Amino acid sequence: MQTRRNPVHQSGERNAFCPFYSHCLDKAVERGWEDWDCSFCSHRFNQEARPEIRLTVNDNIAYYETLYDS
């Protein structure tokens, strides 16, 4: 996998799930950028760091007993 990153000093979209996001963020902070963008980076669509979300159904139903006074 290519490890070359290319953050750009401009306002735009960032890929927070890119495995190199923290490196680009460090670069932006070091250079004092308020905004940066991933539009010219070859990793802009890389989703390797996206957490896997388990989609399951829980069969437990909450059941509450209440006191009823007639």
Protein Blocks (a to p, Z undefined) as FASTA:
>chain_A
ZZbdcdddddddddfkbfklmmmmmmmmmnopabdcfklpcklmgcklpccddddddfbd
cdddddddZZ
